[in-house]
Amino acid sequence: MYGHRTHAIPKHRITVRLAAFAQHLLNLRVSISDVAALTGIDWDLLKEIDKSALELRFKNKDLGRVKRLAIDEISIHKKHQFATVFMDLENREILEVIKGKSIESIRPFFERLKADNFAENIQSVSVDMNAAYPKDLGNAKLAYDLFHVMQHFTTDVLKEAKKHSIAQARQTDRELKPRDKTIEAKQELSIAVSTVKNAEWLVVTDPSLLTPEKVEKLQRLRAVNRLFSDLYPLAAKLRLIWRSLSQEVARNELQETIELCEAIALEHDFKPIQKFAGMLKRRAEGIVNACRVGLGTNILEGANNTAKVIKRLAYGFKDFEYFKYKLMGAFPSRNCDNPLNNQRSFIWNGRVQTLVLPQ
C-alpha cells in the first residue's frame, strides 16, 4: 500500500500516508484543530478517522477477566450533567462510560455482565459515597474509598467547624460591653479568626507531610480552638480503618470513631459531626470491606482530570460516543496492544493496515 494512493470519502480525498500520519498525531492527544492546521485535512474528516479507529479498538470490551471494578462519576457539562465511568482496577482500564449517574442509567452495564455470565467474577466494587450501584451483583464486596470519606469529612465537618468557630468568636465579641472592648479583646477575635484559616487542610493532611511552619500553625490551632483540637484525632482514626489488617479490627476502629464523633457533637453542640457519624453508620459495611479489598477509586480519579483535558482540547465533545472513546483510549489496559505503536500501522476501513513505503 503506497503513500500516493488515495481513499475517496464523500466530499473528501486523502492519501493513505497522510491519513496514517494524522492518526498517529491524534493518538498522541494532539487536538483535531492543531492536526487540521498542520495537515490541511478537514476537521470533520479527522474526527471520522479518529473515531472509527477508537471504536474498532474499544467498542466491545472483554469483561470476562474483570475482578476488581471501580465506579465513579465525572462532570461532562455544566448544570450538573454527569457520566459514569467503569474501570478494571487491576488493569487500569476504562471499560465503559455511560451518560448519567442514576441506577437506571448504569443498569445496562450490569445487565451485560449478568447476560455474559461474568457477574460472578466480580470480587469487589469500589465506589465513592454517591455512586449508584445495584446490590445484586453476585458476591461482590462493596468498598468505599478513603479519599471520598475524607472529602466528606473536610467539606461537611471541618469547613463547617471553621464557620462555627468564626461565628462563635464574633458572637462573643458582640456580646462584650463597651468598656470590655479593649485592644486585647480585638486581638483575641483576630487570633480566633486567623488561626482557623485553612484549618481543614491542616487537620486532614498526614502529619509527616507538614512543613515545620505548618506544624507550628497546627499546634497553635489546637491550643486556641477546642473544637478543632477535639476534631483533629478523627483524621488519623479514619486512616486507621482503611489500613486495618482485618475486618474485625476495622470494625472496632470504625465504632470508636463513631463514638468519638458523637461525643464531640454533644460536647460542642455541633450537629455536622453528628450527621457525619450517622453517615459512617449507614456506610459501615462498605467502609469495613475497604481494608480487605485494598483498592479504591483514587486510580479512577485521574479520569476526571483527563476528561477536563479532553473537553478543553475540544475533541468533538458534542458527540458523546467520541468523547467516551477518547477517554477509553487514555486508559487502555496495561496489557493492551495498541496497533498505532507501530509507526507504519494505522486503522482504516475497520481493520489494521500497514503502510509500505517506497524503496
C-alpha positions as CSV (number, residue, x, y, z in Angstrom):
1,M,0.0,0.0,0.0
2,Y,1.9,3.1,-1.2
3,G,1.7,6.6,0.1
4,H,0.5,8.2,-3.2
5,R,-2.8,6.2,-3.2
6,T,-5.9,8.0,-2.1
7,H,-9.2,7.0,-0.4
8,A,-12.4,8.6,-1.5
9,I,-14.9,9.7,1.1
10,P,-17.9,11.9,0.3
11,K,-16.5,15.4,-0.1
12,H,-13.0,14.2,0.8
13,R,-9.9,12.7,-0.8
14,I,-6.9,11.9,1.3
15,T,-3.7,9.9,0.8
16,V,-3.1,6.9,2.9
17,R,0.2,8.2,4.1
18,L,-1.4,11.5,5.2
19,A,-4.2,9.6,6.9
20,A,-1.8,7.4,8.8
21,F,0.3,10.5,9.9
22,A,-2.8,12.3,11.1
23,Q,-4.0,9.2,13.0
24,H,-0.7,8.9,14.9
25,L,-0.9,12.6,15.9
26,L,-4.4,12.1,17.2
27,N,-3.3,9.1,19.1
28,L,-0.7,11.3,20.9
29,R,-3.6,13.5,22.0
30,V,-2.8,16.4,19.7
31,S,-6.1,18.3,19.2
32,I,-8.1,18.0,16.0
33,S,-7.8,21.7,15.3
34,D,-4.0,21.5,15.6
35,V,-3.8,18.5,13.3
36,A,-6.1,20.2,10.8
37,A,-3.9,23.3,10.8
38,L,-0.8,21.1,10.3
39,T,-2.1,18.8,7.6
40,G,-4.8,20.8,5.9
41,I,-7.2,17.9,6.4
42,D,-10.9,18.8,7.1
43,W,-11.8,18.8,10.8
44,D,-14.8,16.5,10.3
45,L,-12.7,14.0,8.3
46,L,-10.1,14.0,11.1
47,K,-12.8,13.3,13.7
48,E,-14.1,10.5,11.5
49,I,-10.6,8.9,11.1
50,D,-10.0,9.1,14.9
51,K,-13.4,8.0,16.0
52,S,-13.5,5.0,13.7
53,A,-10.1,3.8,14.9
54,L,-11.0,4.2,18.6
55,E,-14.4,2.5,18.0
56,L,-12.6,-0.5,16.5
57,R,-10.3,-0.8,19.5
58,F,-12.7,-0.2,22.3
59,K,-16.3,-0.8,21.3
60,N,-16.6,-4.4,22.5
61,K,-14.6,-4.7,25.7
62,D,-13.9,-8.1,27.1
63,L,-15.4,-8.1,30.6
64,G,-14.7,-11.7,31.4
65,R,-11.4,-11.1,33.2
66,V,-12.6,-8.2,35.4
67,K,-12.4,-8.9,39.1
68,R,-11.9,-5.5,40.8
69,L,-14.4,-3.0,39.5
70,A,-14.4,0.7,40.3
71,I,-17.3,3.1,39.6
72,D,-17.0,6.9,39.6
73,E,-18.8,9.8,38.1
74,I,-17.4,12.7,36.1
75,S,-18.8,16.1,35.1
76,I,-19.4,16.3,31.4
77,H,-21.4,19.5,31.1
78,K,-22.4,22.5,33.3
79,K,-25.7,22.4,35.2
80,H,-24.8,19.1,36.9
81,Q,-24.7,16.8,33.9
82,F,-22.6,13.7,34.6
83,A,-21.3,10.5,33.1
84,T,-20.5,7.3,35.0
85,V,-17.1,5.6,34.4
86,F,-16.3,1.9,35.0
87,M,-12.7,0.8,35.5
88,D,-10.9,-2.5,35.8
89,L,-8.7,-1.5,38.8
90,E,-6.2,-4.4,38.3
91,N,-5.5,-3.5,34.6
92,R,-6.1,0.3,35.0
93,E,-8.5,0.0,32.1
94,I,-11.7,2.1,31.5
95,L,-14.3,-0.5,30.5
96,E,-17.3,1.8,29.8
97,V,-18.5,5.4,30.0
98,I,-22.3,5.9,30.3
99,K,-24.2,9.2,30.2
100,G,-25.9,9.8,33.6
101,K,-25.3,8.5,37.1
102,S,-28.6,7.1,38.3
103,I,-29.1,3.4,38.8
104,E,-31.4,3.3,35.7
105,S,-28.6,4.9,33.6
106,I,-25.9,2.4,34.6
107,R,-28.1,-0.8,34.9
108,P,-27.4,-1.9,31.2
109,F,-23.7,-2.3,32.1
110,F,-24.6,-4.7,35.0
111,E,-27.2,-6.5,32.9
112,R,-24.5,-7.1,30.3
113,L,-22.2,-8.6,33.0
114,K,-25.1,-11.0,34.0
115,A,-26.1,-11.9,30.5
116,D,-22.5,-12.9,29.7
117,N,-22.2,-14.8,33.0
118,F,-19.4,-12.5,34.2
119,A,-21.2,-11.1,37.2
120,E,-19.9,-13.9,39.5
121,N,-16.3,-13.0,38.5
122,I,-16.6,-9.6,40.2
123,Q,-15.0,-9.8,43.7
124,S,-15.2,-6.1,44.7
125,V,-16.8,-2.9,43.6
126,S,-15.0,0.3,44.8
127,V,-17.2,3.4,44.7
128,D,-17.4,6.9,46.1
129,M,-20.1,7.8,48.6
130,N,-22.6,8.9,45.9
131,A,-22.1,6.3,43.2
132,A,-25.2,4.3,42.2
133,Y,-24.6,0.6,42.5
134,P,-27.1,-2.3,42.0
135,K,-26.8,-4.5,45.1
136,D,-27.5,-7.8,43.3
137,L,-24.1,-8.3,41.7
138,G,-23.3,-11.8,42.9
139,N,-20.9,-12.0,45.8
140,A,-19.0,-8.8,45.1
141,K,-18.0,-6.8,48.1
142,L,-18.9,-3.1,48.1
143,A,-15.9,-0.9,49.3
144,Y,-15.9,2.8,49.9
145,D,-12.9,4.9,49.1
146,L,-10.9,6.6,51.8
147,F,-10.4,9.7,49.6
148,H,-14.1,10.4,49.3
149,V,-14.8,9.8,53.1
150,M,-12.0,12.3,53.9
151,Q,-13.5,14.6,51.3
152,H,-16.9,14.4,53.2
153,F,-15.1,14.9,56.5
154,T,-13.3,18.0,55.1
155,T,-16.4,19.6,53.4
156,D,-19.2,18.5,55.8
157,V,-17.4,18.8,59.1
158,L,-14.2,20.8,59.1
159,K,-15.3,23.6,56.8
160,E,-18.5,23.8,58.9
161,A,-16.3,23.8,62.1
162,K,-14.4,26.8,60.7
163,K,-17.7,28.7,60.1
164,H,-18.9,27.7,63.5
165,S,-15.7,28.9,65.2
166,I,-15.7,32.2,63.5
167,A,-19.4,32.8,64.2
168,Q,-18.8,32.0,67.9
169,A,-15.9,34.3,68.2
170,R,-17.8,37.2,66.6
171,Q,-20.8,36.5,68.7
172,T,-18.7,36.6,71.8
173,D,-17.2,39.9,70.7
174,R,-20.6,41.4,70.0
175,E,-21.8,40.5,73.5
176,L,-19.0,42.3,75.2
177,K,-19.9,45.5,77.0
178,P,-18.4,48.7,75.5
179,R,-15.9,49.0,78.4
180,D,-14.7,45.4,77.7
181,K,-13.9,46.0,74.1
182,T,-10.3,46.6,74.6
183,I,-7.3,46.2,72.3
184,E,-6.7,42.8,73.9
185,A,-10.3,41.7,73.1
186,K,-9.9,42.8,69.5
187,Q,-6.6,40.8,69.3
188,E,-8.3,37.7,70.7
189,L,-11.0,38.0,68.0
190,S,-8.3,38.4,65.3
191,I,-6.4,35.4,66.6
192,A,-9.6,33.3,66.7
193,V,-10.4,34.1,63.1
194,S,-6.9,33.9,61.7
195,T,-6.0,30.5,63.3
196,V,-8.9,28.7,61.5
197,K,-7.8,29.9,58.1
198,N,-7.1,26.8,56.0
199,A,-7.6,24.8,59.2
200,E,-9.4,21.9,57.4
201,W,-6.2,21.2,55.3
202,L,-4.0,21.2,58.4
203,V,-6.3,18.6,60.1
204,V,-6.7,16.2,57.2
205,T,-3.1,16.3,55.9
206,D,-0.9,13.5,57.0
207,P,1.4,14.9,59.8
208,S,4.5,13.5,58.0
209,L,3.8,15.8,55.0
210,L,3.5,19.0,57.0
211,T,6.4,21.5,56.9
212,P,7.7,22.8,60.3
213,E,5.8,26.1,59.7
214,K,2.5,24.2,59.1
215,V,3.2,22.0,62.2
216,E,3.6,25.2,64.3
217,K,0.3,26.6,62.9
218,L,-1.5,23.3,63.6
219,Q,-0.2,23.4,67.2
220,R,-1.4,27.0,67.6
221,L,-4.8,26.0,66.2
222,R,-5.2,23.2,68.7
223,A,-4.2,25.4,71.5
224,V,-6.6,28.2,70.7
225,N,-9.6,26.3,69.3
226,R,-11.2,23.5,71.4
227,L,-13.5,22.2,68.7
228,F,-10.6,21.7,66.2
229,S,-8.5,20.2,68.9
230,D,-11.2,17.6,69.5
231,L,-11.7,17.0,65.8
232,Y,-8.0,16.6,65.0
233,P,-7.7,12.9,66.0
234,L,-10.5,11.9,63.7
235,A,-8.5,12.2,60.6
236,A,-5.9,9.7,61.9
237,K,-8.6,7.3,63.1
238,L,-10.3,7.3,59.7
239,R,-6.9,6.4,58.1
240,L,-6.5,3.5,60.6
241,I,-9.8,2.0,59.4
242,W,-8.5,1.6,55.8
243,R,-5.1,0.4,57.0
244,S,-6.5,-2.2,59.3
245,L,-5.1,-5.7,58.9
246,S,-8.5,-7.4,59.3
247,Q,-12.2,-6.5,59.0
248,E,-12.7,-7.1,62.8
249,V,-10.0,-4.5,63.6
250,A,-11.5,-2.1,61.0
251,R,-15.0,-2.6,62.6
252,N,-13.7,-1.8,66.1
253,E,-11.8,1.3,64.8
254,L,-15.0,2.4,63.0
255,Q,-17.0,2.0,66.1
256,E,-14.5,4.0,68.2
257,T,-14.6,6.7,65.5
258,I,-18.4,6.9,65.6
259,E,-18.4,7.2,69.4
260,L,-15.8,10.0,69.3
261,C,-17.9,11.9,66.7
262,E,-21.0,11.6,68.9
263,A,-19.0,12.7,72.0
264,I,-17.7,15.8,70.1
265,A,-21.2,16.6,68.9
266,L,-22.5,16.5,72.4
267,E,-19.6,18.5,73.9
268,H,-19.7,21.3,71.4
269,D,-23.4,21.2,70.3
270,F,-22.0,20.7,66.8
271,K,-24.5,19.0,64.5
272,P,-22.4,18.4,61.4
273,I,-20.2,15.9,63.2
274,Q,-23.3,14.1,64.4
275,K,-24.5,13.8,60.8
276,F,-21.1,12.6,59.7
277,A,-21.3,9.8,62.4
278,G,-24.7,8.8,61.0
279,M,-23.2,8.6,57.5
280,L,-20.4,6.3,58.9
281,K,-23.0,4.1,60.5
282,R,-25.1,3.8,57.3
283,R,-22.0,3.0,55.2
284,A,-20.3,0.8,57.7
285,E,-20.3,-2.4,55.6
286,G,-18.5,-0.7,52.6
287,I,-16.1,1.1,54.9
288,V,-15.1,-2.1,56.8
289,N,-14.8,-4.0,53.5
290,A,-12.3,-1.4,52.2
291,C,-9.4,-2.8,54.2
292,R,-9.8,-6.2,52.7
293,V,-10.4,-5.0,49.1
294,G,-7.3,-2.7,49.3
295,L,-8.2,-0.8,46.1
296,G,-10.1,2.4,45.9
297,T,-11.4,4.8,43.3
298,N,-8.3,7.1,43.6
299,I,-6.9,5.4,40.5
300,L,-10.1,6.4,38.6
301,E,-9.9,10.0,39.8
302,G,-7.3,10.5,37.1
303,A,-10.1,10.0,34.6
304,N,-11.7,13.2,35.9
305,N,-8.7,15.3,35.1
306,T,-8.2,13.6,31.7
307,A,-11.9,14.3,30.9
308,K,-11.3,18.0,31.6
309,V,-8.3,18.0,29.2
310,I,-10.3,16.3,26.5
311,K,-13.1,18.9,26.9
312,R,-10.5,21.7,26.9
313,L,-8.9,20.5,23.7
314,A,-12.4,20.3,22.1
315,Y,-12.2,16.7,20.9
316,G,-15.7,16.9,19.2
317,F,-17.3,16.9,22.7
318,K,-20.8,17.3,21.4
319,D,-20.5,13.7,20.2
320,F,-20.7,11.8,23.5
321,E,-19.7,8.5,21.8
322,Y,-16.5,10.1,20.5
323,F,-15.8,11.7,23.9
324,K,-16.3,8.2,25.5
325,Y,-13.8,6.6,23.2
326,K,-11.2,9.3,23.7
327,L,-11.5,8.7,27.4
328,M,-11.2,4.9,27.0
329,G,-8.2,5.5,24.8
330,A,-6.5,7.4,27.5
331,F,-6.9,4.5,29.9
332,P,-6.4,1.3,27.9
333,S,-5.5,-2.0,29.6
334,R,-1.9,-2.2,30.8
335,N,-1.6,-5.2,28.6
336,C,-3.3,-3.5,25.6
337,D,-1.6,-3.9,22.3
338,N,-2.1,-0.6,20.5
339,P,-1.5,-1.1,16.8
340,L,-0.6,2.6,16.4
341,N,2.5,2.0,18.5
342,N,3.9,0.7,15.2
343,Q,4.7,3.9,13.2
344,R,3.7,2.1,10.0
345,S,0.4,0.8,11.2
346,F,-2.9,2.6,11.1
347,I,-6.6,1.7,11.2
348,W,-8.7,2.2,8.0
349,N,-11.9,0.7,6.8
350,G,-12.4,-1.2,10.0
351,R,-9.1,-3.1,10.1
352,V,-5.4,-2.6,11.0
353,Q,-3.3,-1.9,7.9
354,T,0.4,-1.4,7.4
355,L,1.9,1.4,5.4
356,V,4.5,0.1,2.9
357,L,6.9,2.9,2.0
358,P,8.5,3.0,-1.5
359,Q,12.1,1.8,-1.6
